[in-house]
Amino acid sequence: MIKIIHFKNYVKNYFKNVKFYSFILFSPLNNKDWNKISYTKSHFHKGEEYHKKFDDLPGRKIIWEIEKKIIFKFLKNSKIIAHLDFASGSGRISKLLEKKSQKQYLIDSSTKMLKHAKKILKNPIIINKDFTKVRIKKKFDLITAFRFFPNAEPHLRKKAIKFISKNLKKDGYLILNNHRNFWSLPYLIRRLTFRSDGFGMTHAEIKNLLNSNRLKICDYCSIGYFTDKEKSRIIYWPIIKIMEMFLFKKNLKNRLGYNVIYFLKKY
């Protein structure tokens, strides 16, 4: 009986969420959740349990392990005096860069997220506010912004990149990611097999944000070639990890993975 209910819910959600015409799209559709709740408020209820997903979900864990390597590769020869973790969430990126930064600032609107960040970081400066209502007088050598831009509404993306550019030193660095790459292999396959809601973010959208904010792309790396799933009983995750690590080490310059990490500089 329970299995029948699960199957019925699956079928119902499939027809509710999938856009069958998405295989002919040349640009992403809006996120369906934007009509329900603003992205700024969407993480208010999340905290430590969100942080644990980067260890508990096999797909997310693999991507996070490679993301760490990419970040350190980008910052190999960089001296970081002041680091701002924009939309920091639970402090995952800040914790990674804790030993590399002399001073760390975290800004996020979620109190629960920042409560966990305080637990895992030594001396962070916490800004628990909506960034659109904050003025920071300090300039930063490095700003990071992970898992923000694709999820944020277009108008919020523009405000965010303007805020970041304003608070970044000249010749300072910005590392951001697009973990919903519209033209990646996994997203393209979803659209071609009628399993997509049509959402995502393109490289062109990223570039449009940068052009008017004195930011240029110095480097980028694409990961997540084989699946964008975070958990699955039918996927043998050790093989996925081996293949993803193999392609990462090849240092391929393409944007075929669903997660593209960008290394940018302010000029």
C-alpha positions as CSV (number, residue, x, y, z in Angstrom):
1,M,0.0,0.0,0.0
2,I,2.8,2.4,0.9
3,K,4.6,1.6,-2.4
4,I,1.5,2.4,-4.3
5,I,1.1,5.8,-2.6
6,H,4.8,6.6,-3.3
7,F,4.3,5.6,-7.0
8,K,1.2,7.8,-7.2
9,N,3.0,10.8,-5.7
10,Y,6.0,10.2,-8.0
11,V,3.7,10.3,-11.1
12,K,1.8,13.3,-9.8
13,N,5.0,15.3,-9.1
14,Y,6.5,14.2,-12.5
15,F,3.6,15.7,-14.5
16,K,3.5,18.7,-12.2
17,N,7.2,19.6,-12.4
18,V,8.5,18.4,-15.7
19,K,8.3,20.8,-18.7
20,F,8.0,18.5,-21.7
21,Y,8.9,21.2,-24.1
22,S,12.2,21.9,-22.3
23,F,14.2,20.0,-24.9
24,I,13.6,22.9,-27.4
25,L,14.6,25.6,-24.9
26,F,17.6,27.9,-25.7
27,S,17.4,29.7,-22.4
28,P,16.4,28.7,-18.9
29,L,12.9,29.0,-17.5
30,N,12.4,30.7,-14.1
31,N,12.7,28.7,-11.0
32,K,9.2,27.6,-10.0
33,D,10.0,28.3,-6.3
34,W,10.5,32.0,-7.0
35,N,6.7,32.4,-7.0
36,K,6.4,30.8,-3.5
37,I,9.2,32.4,-1.5
38,S,12.0,34.8,-2.2
39,Y,15.5,33.2,-2.3
40,T,16.6,35.5,0.6
41,K,14.1,33.8,2.9
42,S,14.3,30.3,1.5
43,H,17.2,29.2,3.9
44,F,15.9,30.6,7.1
45,H,14.9,27.2,8.4
46,K,18.2,25.5,7.4
47,G,21.3,25.1,9.6
48,E,23.4,22.2,10.7
49,E,21.4,19.7,8.8
50,Y,22.2,21.6,5.6
51,H,25.9,21.5,6.4
52,K,25.9,17.7,7.0
53,K,24.5,17.1,3.5
54,F,28.0,17.7,2.0
55,D,29.1,14.6,3.9
56,D,26.0,12.5,3.9
57,L,24.8,12.8,0.2
58,P,27.3,10.9,-2.0
59,G,26.9,13.0,-5.1
60,R,27.2,16.3,-3.2
61,K,30.2,14.9,-1.3
62,I,32.1,14.0,-4.4
63,I,31.6,17.5,-5.9
64,W,32.5,19.2,-2.7
65,E,35.8,17.2,-2.5
66,I,36.7,18.4,-6.0
67,E,35.5,22.0,-5.3
68,K,38.0,22.2,-2.4
69,K,40.9,21.2,-4.7
70,I,39.8,23.8,-7.3
71,I,39.6,26.6,-4.8
72,F,43.1,25.9,-3.4
73,K,44.4,25.7,-7.0
74,F,43.0,29.1,-7.8
75,L,44.4,30.6,-4.6
76,K,47.7,28.9,-4.7
77,N,49.8,32.1,-4.9
78,S,47.4,34.5,-3.2
79,K,47.8,36.2,0.1
80,I,44.5,36.8,1.8
81,I,44.2,39.4,4.5
82,A,40.5,39.8,4.5
83,H,38.0,37.3,3.1
84,L,34.2,37.9,2.8
85,D,32.1,34.8,2.5
86,F,29.0,36.1,0.7
87,A,25.8,34.2,1.3
88,S,28.0,32.1,3.6
89,G,25.3,29.7,4.8
90,S,26.7,27.3,7.4
91,G,30.3,28.5,6.9
92,R,31.5,25.6,4.7
93,I,33.7,27.8,2.4
94,S,35.0,29.9,5.4
95,K,36.1,26.8,7.2
96,L,38.0,25.6,4.2
97,L,39.9,28.9,4.0
98,E,40.2,29.6,7.7
99,K,44.0,29.0,7.8
100,K,44.6,30.9,4.6
101,S,42.8,34.1,5.7
102,Q,43.9,36.5,8.3
103,K,40.4,37.8,8.9
104,Q,37.0,36.4,7.8
105,Y,33.7,38.0,7.4
106,L,30.5,36.1,6.8
107,I,27.3,37.6,5.6
108,D,24.0,35.7,5.4
109,S,20.3,36.4,6.2
110,S,19.8,33.0,7.9
111,T,20.3,33.0,11.6
112,K,20.3,29.2,11.8
113,M,23.0,28.9,9.2
114,L,25.2,31.4,10.9
115,K,24.7,29.8,14.3
116,H,26.3,26.7,12.9
117,A,29.1,28.7,11.3
118,K,29.9,30.2,14.7
119,K,30.4,26.7,16.1
120,I,32.9,25.6,13.5
121,L,34.9,28.9,13.0
122,K,37.3,30.5,15.5
123,N,37.0,34.2,15.2
124,P,34.6,35.1,12.4
125,I,32.9,38.5,12.0
126,I,29.3,37.6,11.5
127,I,26.9,39.9,9.6
128,N,23.4,38.4,10.0
129,K,21.5,40.6,7.6
130,D,20.1,40.9,4.1
131,F,23.0,42.1,2.0
132,T,20.8,44.7,0.3
133,K,20.4,46.4,3.6
134,V,24.0,46.4,4.6
135,R,26.9,48.9,4.1
136,I,30.4,47.5,4.6
137,K,33.2,50.1,4.8
138,K,35.9,47.5,4.4
139,K,37.4,46.3,1.1
140,F,38.3,42.6,0.7
141,D,41.1,40.7,-1.0
142,L,38.8,37.8,-1.6
143,I,35.1,37.3,-1.8
144,T,33.5,33.9,-2.3
145,A,29.9,33.2,-3.4
146,F,28.9,29.6,-3.6
147,R,25.5,28.1,-4.5
148,F,23.9,31.6,-4.7
149,F,23.7,33.0,-8.2
150,P,21.7,30.3,-10.0
151,N,19.2,30.0,-7.1
152,A,18.7,33.8,-6.8
153,E,16.1,35.7,-8.8
154,P,17.6,37.7,-11.7
155,H,17.1,41.1,-10.0
156,L,18.8,39.7,-6.8
157,R,21.7,38.4,-8.9
158,K,22.3,42.0,-10.3
159,K,22.2,43.5,-6.8
160,A,24.6,40.8,-5.4
161,I,27.3,41.2,-8.1
162,K,27.1,45.0,-7.7
163,F,27.5,44.6,-3.9
164,I,30.4,42.2,-4.3
165,S,32.2,44.4,-6.8
166,K,31.8,47.5,-4.6
167,N,33.3,45.7,-1.6
168,L,36.2,44.0,-3.5
169,K,39.6,45.6,-3.7
170,K,41.0,46.5,-7.1
171,D,42.9,43.4,-8.2
172,G,41.0,41.4,-5.6
173,Y,39.6,38.0,-6.4
174,L,36.1,36.6,-6.5
175,I,35.3,32.9,-6.7
176,L,31.7,31.9,-7.5
177,N,30.0,28.9,-8.9
178,N,27.1,28.1,-11.2
179,H,26.0,24.7,-9.9
180,R,22.9,24.6,-12.2
181,N,24.7,25.0,-15.6
182,F,22.0,25.0,-18.2
183,W,24.2,23.7,-21.1
184,S,25.9,21.0,-19.0
185,L,25.7,17.3,-20.1
186,P,23.5,16.3,-17.2
187,Y,21.1,19.1,-17.7
188,L,20.9,18.6,-21.4
189,I,20.3,14.9,-21.0
190,R,17.5,15.7,-18.5
191,R,15.8,17.9,-21.1
192,L,16.2,15.4,-23.9
193,T,14.7,12.6,-21.8
194,F,11.8,14.7,-20.4
195,R,13.0,14.9,-16.9
196,S,13.7,18.7,-16.6
197,D,11.8,21.6,-15.2
198,G,13.7,23.9,-17.7
199,F,15.6,25.7,-15.0
200,G,19.3,26.6,-14.9
201,M,21.8,29.4,-15.5
202,T,23.9,29.9,-18.6
203,H,27.5,31.0,-19.0
204,A,26.2,34.0,-21.0
205,E,24.1,35.1,-17.9
206,I,27.2,34.9,-15.8
207,K,29.2,37.0,-18.3
208,N,26.4,39.6,-18.5
209,L,26.6,40.1,-14.7
210,L,30.3,40.6,-14.8
211,N,30.6,43.0,-17.8
212,S,29.2,46.1,-16.0
213,N,30.9,45.4,-12.7
214,R,34.6,45.5,-13.6
215,L,35.1,41.8,-13.1
216,K,36.9,39.5,-15.6
217,I,37.2,35.8,-15.7
218,C,40.8,34.6,-15.1
219,D,40.1,30.9,-14.9
220,Y,37.3,28.4,-14.6
221,C,36.8,24.7,-14.0
222,S,33.8,22.4,-14.8
223,I,32.9,19.4,-12.7
224,G,29.8,17.1,-12.6
225,Y,29.9,15.5,-16.0
226,F,28.1,12.3,-15.4
227,T,25.1,13.1,-13.1
228,D,23.7,16.0,-11.1
229,K,22.0,13.6,-8.7
230,E,23.0,13.9,-5.1
231,K,21.8,10.4,-4.0
232,S,20.6,7.3,-5.8
233,R,20.5,3.6,-5.0
234,I,21.2,2.6,-8.6
235,I,24.3,4.7,-9.1
236,Y,27.7,3.2,-8.1
237,W,29.2,6.3,-6.5
238,P,32.8,5.1,-6.2
239,I,33.0,4.8,-10.0
240,I,31.5,8.3,-10.4
241,K,34.2,9.6,-8.1
242,I,37.0,8.0,-10.0
243,M,35.7,9.3,-13.3
244,E,35.2,12.8,-12.0
245,M,38.6,12.9,-10.4
246,F,40.2,11.7,-13.6
247,L,38.6,14.5,-15.7
248,F,39.5,17.1,-13.1
249,K,43.2,16.1,-13.3
250,K,43.1,16.4,-17.0
251,N,42.4,20.2,-16.5
252,L,39.9,20.3,-19.4
253,K,38.7,23.7,-20.4
254,N,35.0,23.2,-21.1
255,R,31.7,23.9,-19.4
256,L,30.1,20.5,-19.8
257,G,29.8,19.7,-16.1
258,Y,26.8,20.9,-14.2
259,N,28.9,22.8,-11.7
260,V,31.3,25.5,-13.1
261,I,33.6,27.3,-10.6
262,Y,34.8,30.7,-11.8
263,F,37.9,32.6,-10.7
264,L,37.5,36.3,-11.3
265,K,39.6,39.5,-10.8
266,K,38.4,43.0,-10.3
267,Y,40.1,45.5,-12.6
